[in-house]
Amino acid sequence: MSSHVLADTTSDENVVRASLPASSDVGCDMSLRNRRAGSPLSVQLLDELEKHQTFGMKFGLETIRHLLRGVGEPEKTLRFIHIAGTNGKGSVAAMLESCLRHAGFRTGLYTSPHLVSSGERIQIDRKPRSADEMSVLYAKLRPAIQSLPEPPTYFEVTTAMAAIAFAEAKTDVVIWETGLGGRLDATNTVTPMISVLTPISLDHTAWLGPTIEAVAEEKCGIIKPSVTVVSSPQTQECERVIRAAASNQNAPLIFAGQEPCVHLSESLGGQSFLWRGKKFEMPLLGNHQLVNAATALATLDALDKLGLHVPAEALQKGFSSVRWDARFQALSINPPIILDGAHNPDGAARAAETFLKFFPSEPRQLIFGIMHDKDMESVVAALSPVAERILLVPINNPRSADPAVLKPLFLHARPGADVRVLALEDALREARHQQRPCLVAGSLFLAGEVLENRDRGQADICDY
């Protein structure tokens, strides 16, 4: 079998089971927060749900269709905005959800992975499902799961659970984020109101293909006949693929770059920008978030033509109150400690660019951990310019890269750097003690650990 497992799959019903552990960035993490918080019955059911973490990743639509049929095809009662891309999917999803909710629509939001609690994946009016609610959703899906010849993956299960939750809540619109790729992703059983493509770059190449064109082709699998496509600005190679895919499906295509967001000002508290001559404020930082904002606004403009009208006031309130953790998130101001889940070369480059823009001349430090199956050398190369002092930490995940392996990579990329290996809590304590700007980056799993430690009061890192 070719390493490009998705491109070699000629039918949606052909399933490829991958050997990548299900604790991958597109599947789930190992957080037990939901279990700790639930009732005894919910703990038992969530224990069973978590066992699906051991079943690897599976690309194909046959299993998810079986699960959805088993619970009455709840997705057929819903209206979707389907989002694929490499970077920015979650930020665009959060922007869309916030604006639609402030316009009075009841929203469903399905994203992955979660940072602390699995209920974050399934949100209604921006409220994550509780442990008990997750266990009830799983119980409703159990008969369909048990009727399968082999167990579904965690992502397939949570995708079906999300459809149940959103249908029962009678949501007006669902923002539906792909897990990996698009064409054979478990979310791709729906016909959305609009398909959205955020910036596409090389990531997960073992599964999506070795070239940017191959990756783009897989992402374009969410494009449906005659359904409008909104795309962020893309590289020339990706744009050609997107235009061809949209043309083949007779799908109207809008590139958000035609009406960009124009930067006005920025501080660690947020940034302001102009769009169509109107001023907006939002707490999400970085030039890349202006690209994401333009994509979200172009999507909302297209939705308006389909009958989902978001008034100007709701747009303003939606952007000013949008939140999306671990995306250049200021955990502390004195000293500045910034958390970013960047875990691929493009995301790391954007995090480094934004960090250096805010702190161009001060001595800086980096806390870094990453999964060993990521493009470690490229991510290290992108982040090495941000700091003279680098603290490498292991992540509580079987896929965590060994800091001892990372150390020579950083010393090669940044000769003379002060590179140390510490436990995460010790690294955060050191960062505060040093009183110099610090970027924490390399993995969403690392970000989740930082946020969980903060929420438990185990890390004195938040004064913001």
C-alpha positions as CSV (number, residue, x, y, z in Angstrom):
1,M,0.0,0.0,0.0
2,S,1.2,3.4,-0.8
3,S,2.0,5.8,2.1
4,H,-0.5,8.1,0.5
5,V,-3.3,6.0,1.8
6,L,-6.2,8.5,1.1
7,A,-5.3,9.2,-2.5
8,D,-5.1,5.5,-3.2
9,T,-8.6,4.9,-1.9
10,T,-10.9,4.9,-4.9
11,S,-14.3,4.6,-3.3
12,D,-15.8,6.3,-0.3
13,E,-16.8,2.9,0.9
14,N,-13.2,1.6,0.8
15,V,-11.9,2.0,4.4
16,V,-8.2,2.4,5.3
17,R,-7.4,1.7,8.9
18,A,-4.2,3.5,9.9
19,S,-1.7,2.4,12.4
20,L,-1.4,5.9,13.9
21,P,-2.6,5.8,17.5
22,A,-6.0,7.3,18.1
23,S,-4.6,9.8,20.5
24,S,-3.5,11.8,17.4
25,D,-4.2,15.5,16.9
26,V,-7.2,14.5,14.7
27,G,-8.6,11.9,17.1
28,C,-8.6,12.5,20.8
29,D,-6.3,13.1,23.8
30,M,-6.1,11.1,27.0
31,S,-7.7,13.6,29.3
32,L,-9.9,12.1,32.0
33,R,-11.5,15.4,33.0
34,N,-15.0,14.3,31.9
35,R,-14.7,11.0,33.8
36,R,-13.7,12.8,37.0
37,A,-16.6,15.2,36.8
38,G,-19.4,12.7,36.1
39,S,-21.8,10.5,38.0
40,P,-21.0,6.8,38.6
41,L,-23.1,5.8,35.6
42,S,-21.6,8.4,33.4
43,V,-18.1,7.3,34.5
44,Q,-18.9,3.8,33.4
45,L,-20.2,4.9,30.0
46,L,-17.3,7.3,29.4
47,D,-14.9,4.6,30.3
48,E,-16.4,2.6,27.5
49,L,-16.3,5.6,25.2
50,E,-12.6,6.1,25.9
51,K,-11.8,2.5,24.9
52,H,-12.5,3.6,21.3
53,Q,-9.2,5.5,21.6
54,T,-7.4,2.2,21.1
55,F,-9.0,1.5,17.7
56,G,-6.7,3.6,15.6
57,M,-7.8,6.0,12.8
58,K,-10.1,4.8,10.0
59,F,-10.8,6.8,6.8
60,G,-14.0,6.1,5.0
61,L,-17.7,6.8,5.4
62,E,-19.3,3.4,5.7
63,T,-19.0,3.2,9.5
64,I,-20.2,6.7,10.2
65,R,-23.2,6.2,7.8
66,H,-24.1,3.0,9.7
67,L,-23.9,4.8,13.0
68,L,-26.1,7.7,11.8
69,R,-28.6,5.3,10.3
70,G,-28.8,3.5,13.6
71,V,-29.9,6.7,15.4
72,G,-32.4,7.8,12.7
73,E,-30.0,10.0,10.6
74,P,-30.2,13.1,12.8
75,E,-27.8,15.0,10.5
76,K,-30.6,15.2,7.8
77,T,-32.5,17.6,10.0
78,L,-29.6,20.0,10.4
79,R,-28.0,22.9,8.4
80,F,-24.3,22.8,8.3
81,I,-21.3,25.0,7.6
82,H,-18.6,22.5,6.8
83,I,-14.9,23.6,7.3
84,A,-11.7,21.9,6.1
85,G,-8.1,23.2,5.9
86,T,-4.8,22.8,7.5
87,N,-4.6,25.9,9.8
88,G,-7.3,28.3,11.0
89,K,-10.3,25.8,10.9
90,G,-11.0,26.2,14.6
91,S,-10.6,30.0,14.7
92,V,-12.9,30.5,11.7
93,A,-15.4,28.1,13.3
94,A,-15.3,30.1,16.5
95,M,-15.8,33.4,14.7
96,L,-18.8,32.0,12.7
97,E,-20.4,30.6,15.8
98,S,-20.0,33.8,17.8
99,C,-21.5,36.0,15.1
100,L,-24.4,33.6,14.4
101,R,-25.2,33.2,18.1
102,H,-25.2,37.0,18.7
103,A,-27.6,37.2,15.8
104,G,-30.0,35.0,17.7
105,F,-29.4,31.7,16.0
106,R,-29.1,28.5,18.1
107,T,-25.7,27.1,17.3
108,G,-24.0,23.8,17.3
109,L,-20.2,23.7,17.2
110,Y,-18.2,20.5,16.5
111,T,-14.4,20.7,16.6
112,S,-11.4,18.6,17.5
113,P,-9.2,17.9,19.3
114,H,-10.3,19.0,22.7
115,L,-7.8,20.7,25.0
116,V,-9.0,19.6,28.5
117,S,-12.4,17.9,28.4
118,S,-14.0,15.9,25.6
119,G,-17.2,17.8,26.0
120,E,-15.5,20.8,24.3
121,R,-15.9,19.0,21.0
122,I,-19.7,19.2,21.1
123,Q,-21.0,22.7,22.1
124,I,-24.5,24.1,21.9
125,D,-24.6,27.9,22.1
126,R,-20.9,27.7,23.0
127,K,-21.5,25.5,26.0
128,P,-19.5,22.3,26.1
129,R,-21.4,19.1,26.9
130,S,-21.0,17.9,30.5
131,A,-19.8,14.5,31.5
132,D,-23.4,13.3,32.1
133,E,-24.5,14.7,28.8
134,M,-21.7,13.0,27.0
135,S,-22.5,9.7,28.6
136,V,-26.2,10.0,27.7
137,L,-25.2,10.7,24.0
138,Y,-23.0,7.7,24.0
139,A,-25.7,5.5,25.6
140,K,-28.1,6.5,22.7
141,L,-25.4,5.5,20.2
142,R,-24.4,2.2,21.9
143,P,-26.9,-0.1,20.0
144,A,-25.6,1.1,16.7
145,I,-22.0,0.7,17.8
146,Q,-22.7,-2.9,19.0
147,S,-24.3,-3.8,15.7
148,L,-21.0,-3.1,13.8
149,P,-18.7,-6.0,12.8
150,E,-15.7,-4.0,14.3
151,P,-15.6,-1.1,16.7
152,P,-15.7,2.4,15.3
153,T,-13.0,4.9,16.1
154,Y,-13.3,7.6,18.8
155,F,-13.7,10.3,16.1
156,E,-16.5,8.4,14.3
157,V,-18.3,7.9,17.7
158,T,-18.0,11.6,18.7
159,T,-19.1,12.7,15.2
160,A,-22.3,10.7,15.5
161,M,-22.8,11.9,19.1
162,A,-22.5,15.5,17.9
163,A,-25.2,14.9,15.3
164,I,-27.5,13.5,17.9
165,A,-26.9,16.4,20.3
166,F,-27.4,19.1,17.7
167,A,-30.6,17.5,16.4
168,E,-32.1,17.1,19.8
169,A,-31.2,20.7,20.7
170,K,-33.0,21.9,17.5
171,T,-30.0,24.0,16.5
172,D,-30.5,26.5,13.7
173,V,-27.0,26.1,12.2
174,V,-24.1,23.7,12.9
175,I,-20.4,24.7,12.4
176,W,-18.9,21.3,11.5
177,E,-15.1,21.0,11.4
178,T,-13.3,18.1,9.7
179,G,-10.9,16.0,11.6
180,L,-8.3,15.1,9.0
181,G,-8.5,15.8,5.2
182,G,-12.0,16.0,4.0
183,R,-13.0,13.5,1.3
184,L,-13.0,10.4,3.6
185,D,-13.4,12.3,6.9
186,A,-16.2,11.1,9.2
187,T,-17.8,14.5,9.0
188,N,-18.3,14.3,5.2
189,T,-21.7,12.6,5.2
190,V,-23.5,16.0,5.1
191,T,-24.6,18.4,2.4
192,P,-23.8,21.8,3.9
193,M,-25.2,25.2,3.2
194,I,-21.7,26.4,2.6
195,S,-18.3,24.7,2.4
196,V,-15.3,26.6,3.8
197,L,-11.6,26.0,3.1
198,T,-9.1,27.6,5.4
199,P,-5.4,27.9,4.5
200,I,-4.0,24.6,3.2
201,S,-0.4,23.6,3.7
202,L,1.6,20.4,4.1
203,D,0.6,18.3,7.2
204,H,-0.3,14.7,7.8
205,T,1.5,13.9,4.5
206,A,1.6,10.1,5.3
207,W,-2.2,10.1,5.1
208,L,-3.1,13.0,2.8
209,G,-0.3,12.7,0.3
210,P,3.3,14.0,-0.2
211,T,2.5,17.2,-2.2
212,I,0.5,20.3,-1.5
213,E,-1.7,19.5,-4.5
214,A,-2.6,16.0,-3.1
215,V,-3.4,17.5,0.3
216,A,-5.6,20.1,-1.3
217,E,-7.5,17.5,-3.3
218,E,-8.3,15.6,-0.1
219,K,-9.5,18.9,1.6
220,C,-11.6,19.7,-1.5
221,G,-13.6,16.5,-0.9
222,I,-16.0,18.5,1.2
223,I,-17.1,20.5,-1.9
224,K,-20.6,19.4,-2.9
225,P,-22.6,19.9,-6.1
226,S,-23.9,23.5,-6.4
227,V,-23.0,24.3,-2.8
228,T,-21.1,27.6,-2.5
229,V,-17.4,27.4,-1.5
230,V,-15.7,30.1,0.5
231,S,-11.9,29.8,0.5
232,S,-9.2,31.7,2.4
233,P,-6.4,33.0,0.2
234,Q,-4.3,30.0,-0.9
235,T,-1.0,29.2,-2.6
236,Q,-1.2,29.1,-6.4
237,E,-1.0,25.3,-6.4
238,C,-3.9,25.0,-3.9
239,E,-5.9,27.6,-5.7
240,R,-5.7,25.7,-9.0
241,V,-6.9,22.5,-7.2
242,I,-9.8,24.4,-5.5
243,R,-10.9,26.1,-8.7
244,A,-10.9,22.7,-10.6
245,A,-12.8,21.0,-7.8
246,A,-15.4,23.7,-7.6
247,S,-15.9,23.8,-11.3
248,N,-16.3,20.0,-11.4
249,Q,-19.1,20.3,-8.8
250,N,-20.7,23.4,-10.4
251,A,-20.1,25.1,-7.0
252,P,-19.9,28.9,-6.8
253,L,-16.5,29.9,-5.5
254,I,-15.6,32.9,-3.4
255,F,-12.0,33.8,-2.3
256,A,-12.0,35.8,0.9
257,G,-8.9,37.7,-0.2
258,Q,-11.0,39.8,-2.6
259,E,-12.2,41.7,0.5
260,P,-9.3,41.6,3.1
261,C,-9.4,42.7,6.6
262,V,-7.1,45.8,7.0
263,H,-5.1,45.9,10.2
264,L,-5.5,49.0,12.4
265,S,-3.9,48.3,15.8
266,E,-2.9,45.5,18.1
267,S,-1.9,44.8,21.7
268,L,-1.9,41.6,23.8
269,G,-5.5,42.4,24.6
270,G,-6.6,42.1,21.0
271,Q,-6.5,43.8,17.6
272,S,-8.7,46.0,15.5
273,F,-9.3,46.0,11.7
274,L,-11.4,47.4,8.9
275,W,-13.7,45.4,6.7
276,R,-15.8,47.1,4.1
277,G,-15.0,50.4,5.8
278,K,-16.3,49.3,9.2
279,K,-14.1,48.9,12.3
280,F,-14.0,45.6,14.2
281,E,-12.3,44.5,17.4
282,M,-11.3,41.0,18.3
283,P,-9.2,39.3,21.0
284,L,-7.5,36.9,18.6
285,L,-4.0,38.0,17.6
286,G,-1.7,37.8,14.6
287,N,-1.9,38.6,10.9
288,H,-3.2,35.1,10.2
289,Q,-6.3,35.9,12.3
290,L,-7.1,38.7,9.9
291,V,-7.1,36.1,7.1
292,N,-9.4,33.9,9.2
293,A,-11.6,36.9,10.0
294,A,-11.9,37.7,6.2
295,T,-12.8,34.1,5.6
296,A,-15.5,34.1,8.3
297,L,-16.9,37.4,7.1
298,A,-17.1,36.2,3.5
299,T,-18.9,33.1,4.7
300,L,-21.4,35.1,6.7
301,D,-21.9,37.3,3.7
302,A,-22.7,34.2,1.6
303,L,-25.0,32.9,4.3
304,D,-26.9,36.2,4.2
305,K,-27.9,35.4,0.6
306,L,-29.2,32.0,1.8
307,G,-31.4,33.5,4.4
308,L,-29.2,33.5,7.5
309,H,-28.9,37.2,8.2
310,V,-26.4,38.5,10.7
311,P,-27.0,42.2,11.5
312,A,-24.1,44.6,11.7
313,E,-24.4,44.8,15.5
314,A,-24.2,41.0,15.8
315,L,-21.1,41.0,13.6
316,Q,-19.4,43.5,15.9
317,K,-20.4,41.7,19.1
318,G,-19.5,38.3,17.6
319,F,-15.9,39.3,16.8
320,S,-15.3,41.4,19.9
321,S,-16.3,38.4,22.1
322,V,-14.9,35.5,20.1
323,R,-12.6,33.1,22.0
324,W,-10.5,30.2,20.9
325,D,-8.0,28.9,23.5
326,A,-4.4,28.1,22.7
327,R,-4.2,30.4,19.7
328,F,-1.6,33.0,20.7
329,Q,-3.4,33.2,24.1
330,A,-2.0,35.5,26.7
331,L,-1.9,33.5,29.9
332,S,0.2,36.1,31.8
333,I,1.1,39.7,31.1
334,N,3.9,40.1,33.7
335,P,5.9,38.4,32.5
336,P,4.2,37.8,29.1
337,I,3.5,34.0,28.7
338,I,1.8,33.2,25.4
339,L,0.2,29.8,24.6
340,D,-0.1,28.6,21.0
341,G,-1.0,25.2,19.8
342,A,1.1,25.5,16.7
343,H,2.2,22.0,15.7
344,N,3.0,22.1,12.0
345,P,5.6,24.2,10.1
346,D,3.1,26.8,8.8
347,G,1.4,27.3,12.2
348,A,4.8,27.5,13.9
349,A,6.0,30.1,11.5
350,R,2.9,32.2,12.1
351,A,3.3,31.9,15.9
352,A,6.9,32.9,15.6
353,E,6.1,35.9,13.4
354,T,3.5,37.2,15.9
355,F,5.7,36.6,18.9
356,L,8.6,38.4,17.4
357,K,6.3,41.3,16.4
358,F,5.3,41.8,20.0
359,F,8.7,41.2,21.5
360,P,11.3,42.2,18.9
361,S,14.3,43.0,21.1
362,E,13.9,41.6,24.6
363,P,15.6,38.4,25.7
364,R,13.0,35.7,25.1
365,Q,12.3,32.1,26.1
366,L,10.4,29.1,24.5
367,I,8.7,26.2,26.2
368,F,8.4,23.4,23.6
369,G,7.0,19.9,23.3
370,I,5.8,18.1,20.2
371,M,4.5,14.7,19.0
372,H,7.2,12.5,17.5
373,D,5.2,11.9,14.3
374,K,5.1,15.5,13.4
375,D,7.6,17.3,11.1
376,M,9.9,18.0,14.1
377,E,12.8,19.5,12.2
378,S,10.7,22.0,10.3
379,V,8.7,23.1,13.4
380,V,12.0,23.5,15.3
381,A,13.5,25.5,12.5
382,A,10.4,27.8,12.5
383,L,10.4,28.4,16.2
384,S,14.2,28.5,17.0
385,P,14.5,32.2,16.1
386,V,12.0,33.2,18.9
387,A,14.2,32.5,21.9
388,E,17.7,32.3,23.3
389,R,16.5,30.1,26.1
390,I,14.6,27.0,25.3
391,L,12.9,24.7,27.8
392,L,12.0,21.3,26.4
393,V,9.2,19.3,28.1
394,P,7.8,15.9,27.7
395,I,4.0,15.7,27.0
396,N,1.8,13.2,28.8
397,N,1.0,11.3,25.7
398,P,2.5,8.1,24.2
399,R,3.3,10.0,21.0
400,S,5.4,12.7,22.8
401,A,8.8,13.3,21.3
402,D,11.7,12.7,23.7
403,P,13.2,16.0,24.7
404,A,16.6,14.4,24.4
405,V,15.9,13.9,20.7
406,L,14.7,17.5,20.4
407,K,17.8,19.1,22.1
408,P,20.3,18.5,19.2
409,L,17.7,19.8,16.7
410,F,17.5,23.1,18.5
411,L,21.2,23.3,19.0
412,H,21.7,22.8,15.3
413,A,19.0,25.4,14.4
414,R,20.1,27.9,17.1
415,P,23.8,27.4,17.9
416,G,24.7,28.7,21.3
417,A,21.2,28.6,22.7
418,D,20.6,27.7,26.3
419,V,18.6,24.5,25.8
420,R,17.3,22.6,28.9
421,V,15.0,19.7,29.6
422,L,12.4,20.1,32.4
423,A,9.0,18.9,33.5
424,L,6.2,21.2,32.3
425,E,5.4,22.6,35.8
426,D,9.1,23.3,36.4
427,A,9.4,25.0,33.0
428,L,6.4,27.2,33.7
429,R,7.8,28.1,37.1
430,E,11.2,28.9,35.5
431,A,9.5,31.0,32.9
432,R,7.9,33.2,35.5
433,H,11.0,33.5,37.5
434,Q,13.1,34.6,34.5
435,Q,10.7,37.6,33.9
436,R,11.2,37.5,30.1
437,P,8.6,36.9,27.3
438,C,7.8,33.2,26.9
439,L,6.1,31.3,24.1
440,V,4.7,27.9,24.9
441,A,4.2,26.0,21.6
442,G,4.6,22.7,19.7
443,S,1.4,20.7,20.3
444,L,-2.3,21.1,21.2
445,F,-1.8,18.4,23.7
446,L,0.9,20.5,25.4
447,A,-1.5,23.4,25.4
448,G,-4.2,21.2,26.9
449,E,-1.8,20.2,29.8
450,V,-1.0,23.9,30.4
451,L,-4.6,24.9,30.6
452,E,-5.6,21.9,32.7
453,N,-2.8,22.7,35.2
454,R,-4.0,26.3,35.3
455,D,-7.6,25.3,35.9
456,R,-6.5,23.1,38.8
457,G,-4.4,25.8,40.2
458,Q,-1.3,23.7,39.8
459,A,0.5,26.3,37.8
460,D,0.7,30.0,38.8
461,I,0.7,31.3,35.3
462,C,-2.4,33.3,34.7
463,D,-2.7,37.0,35.7
464,Y,-4.7,38.0,32.6
